[in-house]
Amino acid sequence: SGGFHTIQRIYGCDLLSDGSVRGSSRDGYDGRDFISFELGSKSFVAADDAAEITRRRWEDENVAVGWENYQGHVCPEWLRKYIGYGRKELERKVVPDVHVSG
């Protein structure tokens, strides 16, 4: 109905210790769960009847293909890149700069 409405999206991926990737996306509407996507099942799950309309539309429009690509390829690639940056910085060996006053 009228007034202001809020849409929230949480999405991302995890690199698991066995080398596999877990990805997910959750959308909320006005503070309530609305629809989610799980990489493992490659499908959307509607939280209620209103979200079911969106789920059907997104499946008809193959929206899952984009999420599958992002969560299965783009996101893990970025994670690996930034983990590499962090590792490089953490493993850096620098002589400490020490000052003593008395």
GUDRENPA-300532 format. One record per residue: residue number from 1; x, y, z of N, C-alpha, C, O, CB in turn; residue in one letter. Coordinates in Angstrom, 1 decimal. Glycine has a CB too. Example, Ala and Ser with C-alpha at 12.3 -4.5 7.8 and 13.67 -1.06 7.14 Angstrom:
<nodes>
(1 (13.2 -5.7 7.8) (12.3 -4.5 7.8) (13.2 -3.3 7.8) (14.2 -3.3 8.5) (11.3 -4.5 9.0) A),
(2 (12.8 -2.2 7.1) (13.7 -1.1 7.1) (12.9 0.0 7.9) (13.4 1.1 8.0) (14.1 -0.6 5.7) S),
</nodes>
This chain:
<nodes>
(1 (0.8 -1.2 0.0) (0.0 0.0 0.0) (0.9 1.2 0.0) (2.1 1.2 -0.3) (-0.9 0.0 1.2) S),
(2 (0.3 2.4 0.3) (1.0 3.6 0.3) (2.1 3.8 1.3) (2.3 2.9 2.2) (0.1 4.8 0.4) G),
(3 (2.9 4.9 1.2) (4.0 5.1 2.2) (5.3 4.6 1.7) (5.5 4.3 0.5) (3.6 4.5 3.5) G),
(4 (6.2 4.5 2.6) (7.5 4.0 2.3) (7.7 2.5 2.5) (7.0 2.0 3.4) (8.6 4.7 3.2) F),
(5 (8.5 1.9 1.7) (8.8 0.5 1.9) (10.3 0.3 1.8) (11.0 1.1 1.3) (8.0 -0.3 0.7) H),
(6 (10.7 -0.8 2.4) (12.1 -1.1 2.5) (12.4 -2.5 1.9) (11.7 -3.5 2.1) (12.6 -1.1 3.9) T),
(7 (13.4 -2.5 1.0) (13.9 -3.8 0.5) (15.4 -4.0 1.0) (16.2 -3.0 1.0) (13.9 -3.8 -1.1) I),
(8 (15.7 -5.2 1.5) (17.0 -5.5 2.0) (17.5 -6.7 1.3) (16.7 -7.7 1.1) (17.0 -5.6 3.5) Q),
(9 (18.8 -6.7 1.0) (19.4 -7.9 0.3) (20.7 -8.2 1.0) (21.6 -7.3 1.2) (19.6 -7.7 -1.2) R),
(10 (20.9 -9.5 1.4) (22.1 -10.0 2.0) (22.6 -11.1 1.0) (21.8 -12.1 0.8) (22.0 -10.5 3.5) I),
(11 (23.8 -11.0 0.5) (24.3 -12.1 -0.4) (25.8 -12.2 -0.2) (26.5 -11.3 0.2) (23.9 -11.7 -1.8) Y),
(12 (26.2 -13.4 -0.6) (27.7 -13.6 -0.5) (28.0 -15.1 -0.8) (27.2 -15.9 -1.2) (28.2 -13.2 0.8) G),
(13 (29.3 -15.4 -0.5) (29.7 -16.8 -0.6) (30.7 -17.1 0.4) (31.4 -16.2 1.0) (30.3 -17.0 -2.1) C),
(14 (30.9 -18.4 0.7) (31.9 -18.9 1.6) (32.8 -19.9 0.8) (32.3 -20.7 0.1) (31.3 -19.6 2.8) D),
(15 (34.1 -19.8 1.1) (35.0 -20.8 0.6) (35.2 -21.8 1.7) (35.7 -21.5 2.8) (36.4 -20.2 0.1) L),
(16 (34.8 -23.1 1.5) (34.9 -24.1 2.5) (36.3 -24.8 2.5) (37.0 -24.7 1.5) (33.8 -25.1 2.3) L),
(17 (36.6 -25.4 3.6) (38.0 -26.0 3.7) (38.2 -27.1 2.7) (39.4 -27.4 2.4) (38.1 -26.6 5.1) S),
(18 (37.2 -27.7 2.2) (37.3 -28.8 1.2) (37.5 -28.2 -0.2) (37.5 -29.0 -1.2) (36.2 -29.8 1.2) D),
(19 (37.5 -26.9 -0.4) (37.6 -26.2 -1.7) (36.3 -25.9 -2.3) (36.3 -25.2 -3.4) (38.4 -27.1 -2.6) G),
(20 (35.2 -26.4 -1.8) (33.9 -26.1 -2.4) (33.4 -24.7 -2.0) (34.0 -24.1 -1.1) (32.8 -27.2 -2.0) S),
(21 (32.4 -24.3 -2.6) (31.8 -22.9 -2.4) (30.4 -23.0 -2.0) (29.6 -23.8 -2.5) (31.9 -22.0 -3.7) V),
(22 (30.0 -22.2 -1.0) (28.6 -22.1 -0.5) (28.2 -20.7 -0.8) (28.9 -19.8 -0.3) (28.4 -22.6 1.0) R),
(23 (27.1 -20.5 -1.5) (26.6 -19.2 -1.7) (25.1 -19.0 -1.4) (24.4 -20.0 -1.5) (26.9 -18.8 -3.2) G),
(24 (24.7 -17.8 -1.1) (23.3 -17.6 -0.8) (23.0 -16.2 -1.0) (23.8 -15.3 -1.0) (23.0 -18.1 0.6) S),
(25 (21.7 -15.9 -1.1) (21.1 -14.6 -1.2) (19.8 -14.6 -0.5) (19.0 -15.5 -0.7) (21.0 -14.1 -2.7) S),
(26 (19.6 -13.5 0.3) (18.3 -13.4 1.0) (17.8 -12.0 0.8) (18.5 -11.0 1.0) (18.4 -13.7 2.5) R),
(27 (16.5 -11.9 0.4) (15.9 -10.6 0.2) (14.8 -10.5 1.2) (14.0 -11.4 1.5) (15.3 -10.5 -1.2) D),
(28 (14.7 -9.3 1.8) (13.6 -9.0 2.7) (12.8 -7.8 2.2) (13.3 -7.0 1.4) (14.2 -8.7 4.1) G),
(29 (11.5 -7.7 2.6) (10.7 -6.6 2.3) (10.0 -6.1 3.5) (9.3 -6.9 4.2) (9.6 -7.1 1.2) Y),
(30 (10.1 -4.9 3.8) (9.5 -4.2 5.0) (9.8 -5.0 6.3) (8.9 -5.2 7.1) (8.0 -4.1 4.8) D),
(31 (11.1 -5.4 6.4) (11.5 -6.1 7.6) (11.2 -7.5 7.8) (11.5 -8.1 8.8) (10.9 -5.4 8.8) G),
(32 (10.6 -8.2 6.7) (10.3 -9.6 6.8) (11.0 -10.3 5.7) (11.3 -9.8 4.6) (8.7 -9.8 6.7) R),
(33 (11.3 -11.6 5.9) (11.9 -12.4 4.8) (10.9 -12.4 3.7) (9.7 -12.5 3.8) (12.1 -13.9 5.3) D),
(34 (11.5 -12.4 2.4) (10.7 -12.4 1.2) (11.0 -13.6 0.3) (10.2 -14.4 0.1) (10.9 -11.1 0.5) F),
(35 (12.3 -13.6 -0.1) (12.7 -14.7 -1.1) (14.2 -14.9 -0.9) (14.9 -14.0 -0.5) (12.4 -14.3 -2.6) I),
(36 (14.6 -16.1 -1.1) (16.0 -16.5 -1.0) (16.5 -17.4 -2.1) (15.7 -18.0 -2.8) (16.3 -17.2 0.4) S),
(37 (17.8 -17.4 -2.4) (18.4 -18.2 -3.4) (19.5 -19.0 -2.8) (20.4 -18.4 -2.1) (18.8 -17.4 -4.6) F),
(38 (19.6 -20.3 -3.0) (20.7 -21.1 -2.5) (21.4 -21.7 -3.7) (20.8 -22.3 -4.6) (20.1 -22.2 -1.6) E),
(39 (22.7 -21.5 -3.7) (23.6 -22.0 -4.8) (23.5 -23.5 -4.9) (23.4 -24.0 -6.0) (25.0 -21.6 -4.5) L),
(40 (23.5 -24.2 -3.8) (23.4 -25.7 -3.8) (22.3 -26.2 -4.6) (22.4 -27.2 -5.4) (23.4 -26.2 -2.4) G),
(41 (21.1 -25.7 -4.4) (19.9 -26.2 -5.1) (19.6 -25.4 -6.3) (18.7 -25.8 -7.1) (18.7 -26.1 -4.1) S),
(42 (20.3 -24.3 -6.5) (20.1 -23.4 -7.7) (18.6 -23.0 -7.9) (18.1 -23.0 -9.0) (20.6 -24.2 -9.0) K),
(43 (18.0 -22.8 -6.8) (16.5 -22.4 -6.9) (16.2 -21.3 -5.8) (16.9 -21.1 -4.9) (15.7 -23.6 -6.7) S),
(44 (15.1 -20.7 -6.1) (14.6 -19.7 -5.2) (13.5 -20.3 -4.3) (12.8 -21.2 -4.6) (13.9 -18.5 -6.0) F),
(45 (13.5 -19.7 -3.1) (12.5 -20.2 -2.1) (11.7 -19.0 -1.6) (12.3 -18.0 -1.1) (13.2 -20.9 -0.8) V),
(46 (10.4 -19.0 -1.9) (9.5 -17.9 -1.5) (9.1 -18.0 0.0) (8.8 -19.1 0.4) (8.3 -17.8 -2.4) A),
(47 (9.1 -16.9 0.7) (8.8 -17.0 2.1) (7.2 -16.9 2.3) (6.7 -17.3 3.4) (9.4 -15.8 2.9) A),
(48 (6.5 -16.4 1.4) (5.0 -16.3 1.5) (4.4 -16.3 0.1) (5.1 -16.4 -0.9) (4.6 -15.1 2.3) D),
(49 (3.1 -16.2 0.1) (2.4 -16.2 -1.2) (2.7 -15.0 -2.1) (2.8 -15.2 -3.3) (0.9 -16.2 -1.0) D),
(50 (3.0 -13.8 -1.5) (3.4 -12.7 -2.3) (4.7 -12.9 -3.0) (4.9 -12.5 -4.1) (3.4 -11.4 -1.4) A),
(51 (5.6 -13.5 -2.3) (7.0 -13.8 -2.8) (6.9 -14.9 -3.9) (7.8 -15.0 -4.7) (7.9 -14.2 -1.7) A),
(52 (5.9 -15.7 -3.8) (5.7 -16.8 -4.8) (5.6 -16.2 -6.2) (6.0 -16.8 -7.1) (4.5 -17.7 -4.4) E),
(53 (4.9 -15.1 -6.3) (4.8 -14.5 -7.6) (6.1 -14.1 -8.1) (6.4 -14.3 -9.3) (3.8 -13.2 -7.5) I),
(54 (7.0 -13.5 -7.3) (8.3 -13.1 -7.7) (9.1 -14.3 -8.0) (9.9 -14.3 -9.0) (9.0 -12.3 -6.6) T),
(55 (9.0 -15.4 -7.2) (9.8 -16.6 -7.5) (9.5 -17.1 -8.9) (10.4 -17.5 -9.6) (9.5 -17.7 -6.4) R),
(56 (8.2 -17.2 -9.2) (7.8 -17.7 -10.5) (8.3 -16.8 -11.7) (8.9 -17.3 -12.7) (6.3 -17.8 -10.7) R),
(57 (8.2 -15.5 -11.5) (8.7 -14.6 -12.5) (10.2 -14.7 -12.7) (10.7 -14.8 -13.8) (8.3 -13.2 -12.1) R),
(58 (11.0 -14.8 -11.6) (12.4 -14.9 -11.6) (12.8 -16.2 -12.3) (13.8 -16.2 -13.0) (13.1 -14.7 -10.3) W),
(59 (12.1 -17.3 -12.0) (12.4 -18.6 -12.6) (12.1 -18.5 -14.1) (12.9 -19.0 -14.9) (11.7 -19.7 -12.0) E),
(60 (11.0 -17.9 -14.5) (10.7 -17.7 -15.9) (11.8 -16.9 -16.6) (12.0 -17.1 -17.8) (9.3 -17.1 -16.1) D),
(61 (12.3 -15.9 -16.0) (13.3 -15.0 -16.6) (14.8 -15.5 -16.4) (15.7 -14.8 -16.7) (13.2 -13.6 -16.0) E),
(62 (14.9 -16.7 -15.8) (16.3 -17.3 -15.6) (17.2 -16.4 -14.7) (18.4 -16.4 -15.0) (16.9 -17.6 -16.9) N),
(63 (16.6 -15.7 -13.8) (17.4 -14.9 -12.8) (18.4 -15.8 -12.1) (19.5 -15.3 -11.7) (16.5 -14.1 -11.9) V),
(64 (18.1 -17.0 -11.8) (19.0 -17.9 -11.1) (20.3 -18.1 -11.8) (21.3 -18.3 -11.1) (18.3 -19.3 -10.9) A),
(65 (20.4 -18.0 -13.1) (21.6 -18.1 -13.8) (22.6 -17.1 -13.4) (23.8 -17.3 -13.2) (21.4 -18.1 -15.4) V),
(66 (22.1 -15.8 -13.3) (23.0 -14.7 -12.8) (23.5 -14.9 -11.4) (24.7 -14.7 -11.1) (22.3 -13.4 -12.9) G),
(67 (22.6 -15.4 -10.5) (23.0 -15.6 -9.1) (24.0 -16.8 -9.1) (25.0 -16.7 -8.3) (21.8 -15.9 -8.2) W),
(68 (23.7 -17.8 -9.8) (24.6 -19.0 -9.9) (26.0 -18.6 -10.3) (27.0 -19.0 -9.7) (24.1 -20.1 -10.8) E),
(69 (26.1 -17.7 -11.4) (27.4 -17.2 -11.8) (28.1 -16.4 -10.8) (29.3 -16.6 -10.5) (27.2 -16.4 -13.1) N),
(70 (27.4 -15.5 -10.2) (28.0 -14.6 -9.2) (28.5 -15.4 -8.0) (29.6 -15.3 -7.6) (27.0 -13.5 -8.7) Y),
(71 (27.6 -16.2 -7.4) (27.9 -17.0 -6.2) (28.9 -18.1 -6.4) (29.7 -18.4 -5.6) (26.7 -17.5 -5.5) Q),
(72 (28.9 -18.7 -7.6) (29.7 -19.8 -7.9) (31.1 -19.5 -8.5) (32.0 -20.3 -8.4) (29.0 -20.8 -8.8) G),
(73 (31.2 -18.3 -9.1) (32.4 -17.9 -9.8) (33.0 -16.5 -9.4) (34.1 -16.5 -8.9) (32.2 -17.9 -11.3) H),
(74 (32.2 -15.5 -9.5) (32.7 -14.1 -9.3) (33.0 -13.9 -7.8) (34.1 -13.5 -7.5) (31.6 -13.1 -9.7) V),
(75 (32.1 -14.2 -6.9) (32.3 -14.0 -5.5) (33.5 -14.8 -5.0) (34.4 -14.3 -4.3) (31.1 -14.4 -4.7) C),
(76 (33.6 -16.1 -5.3) (34.8 -16.9 -4.8) (36.1 -16.3 -5.4) (37.1 -16.3 -4.7) (34.7 -18.3 -5.2) P),
(77 (36.1 -15.9 -6.6) (37.3 -15.3 -7.2) (37.7 -14.1 -6.5) (38.9 -13.9 -6.2) (37.1 -15.0 -8.7) E),
(78 (36.8 -13.2 -6.1) (37.1 -12.0 -5.3) (37.6 -12.4 -4.0) (38.6 -11.8 -3.5) (35.9 -11.1 -5.2) W),
(79 (37.0 -13.4 -3.3) (37.4 -13.8 -2.0) (38.9 -14.3 -2.0) (39.7 -13.9 -1.2) (36.5 -14.9 -1.5) L),
(80 (39.2 -15.1 -3.0) (40.6 -15.6 -3.2) (41.5 -14.5 -3.4) (42.6 -14.5 -2.8) (40.7 -16.6 -4.3) R),
(81 (41.2 -13.5 -4.2) (42.0 -12.4 -4.4) (42.3 -11.6 -3.1) (43.4 -11.3 -2.8) (41.4 -11.5 -5.5) K),
(82 (41.2 -11.3 -2.4) (41.4 -10.5 -1.2) (42.1 -11.3 0.0) (42.8 -10.7 0.8) (40.1 -10.0 -0.7) Y),
(83 (41.8 -12.6 0.0) (42.6 -13.4 1.0) (44.1 -13.4 0.6) (44.9 -13.3 1.5) (42.0 -14.9 0.9) I),
(84 (44.4 -13.4 -0.7) (45.8 -13.3 -1.1) (46.4 -12.0 -0.7) (47.5 -12.0 -0.2) (45.9 -13.5 -2.6) G),
(85 (45.7 -10.9 -0.8) (46.2 -9.6 -0.4) (46.4 -9.6 1.1) (47.5 -9.1 1.6) (45.2 -8.5 -0.8) Y),
(86 (45.5 -10.1 1.9) (45.6 -10.2 3.3) (46.8 -11.0 3.8) (47.6 -10.7 4.6) (44.4 -10.7 4.0) G),
(87 (46.9 -12.2 3.1) (48.0 -13.1 3.4) (49.4 -12.4 3.2) (50.3 -12.5 4.0) (47.9 -14.4 2.6) R),
(88 (49.5 -11.8 2.0) (50.7 -11.1 1.7) (51.1 -10.1 2.7) (52.2 -9.9 3.1) (50.6 -10.4 0.3) K),
(89 (50.1 -9.3 3.2) (50.3 -8.3 4.2) (50.7 -8.9 5.5) (51.6 -8.4 6.2) (49.1 -7.4 4.3) E),
(90 (50.0 -10.0 5.9) (50.2 -10.6 7.2) (51.6 -11.3 7.3) (52.2 -11.4 8.4) (49.1 -11.6 7.5) L),
(91 (52.0 -11.8 6.2) (53.3 -12.6 6.1) (54.5 -11.7 5.9) (55.6 -12.1 5.8) (53.2 -13.7 5.1) E),
(92 (54.2 -10.4 5.7) (55.3 -9.4 5.4) (56.2 -9.3 6.6) (55.8 -9.2 7.8) (54.7 -8.0 5.0) R),
(93 (57.5 -9.3 6.4) (58.5 -9.2 7.4) (59.2 -7.8 7.3) (59.8 -7.5 6.3) (59.6 -10.3 7.3) K),
(94 (59.0 -7.1 8.4) (59.5 -5.7 8.5) (60.3 -5.5 9.8) (59.8 -6.0 10.8) (58.4 -4.6 8.3) V),
(95 (61.4 -4.9 9.7) (62.2 -4.6 10.9) (61.3 -3.6 11.7) (60.9 -2.6 11.2) (63.6 -4.1 10.6) V),
(96 (61.1 -3.8 13.0) (60.3 -2.9 13.8) (61.0 -1.6 14.0) (62.2 -1.5 14.1) (60.0 -3.5 15.2) P),
(97 (60.3 -0.5 14.1) (60.8 0.8 14.3) (60.5 1.1 15.8) (59.4 1.2 16.2) (60.0 1.9 13.4) D),
(98 (61.6 1.1 16.6) (61.5 1.2 18.1) (62.2 2.5 18.6) (63.2 2.8 18.1) (62.2 -0.1 18.7) V),
(99 (61.5 3.1 19.5) (62.0 4.3 20.1) (62.0 4.1 21.6) (61.0 3.7 22.1) (61.3 5.6 19.7) H),
(100 (63.1 4.5 22.3) (63.1 4.4 23.8) (63.4 5.8 24.3) (64.3 6.5 23.8) (64.2 3.3 24.2) V),
(101 (62.6 6.1 25.3) (62.9 7.4 26.0) (62.9 7.2 27.5) (62.3 6.3 28.0) (61.8 8.5 25.6) S),
(102 (63.6 8.1 28.1) (63.8 7.8 29.6) (63.9 9.0 30.4) (64.0 8.8 31.6) (64.9 7.0 29.8) G),
</nodes>
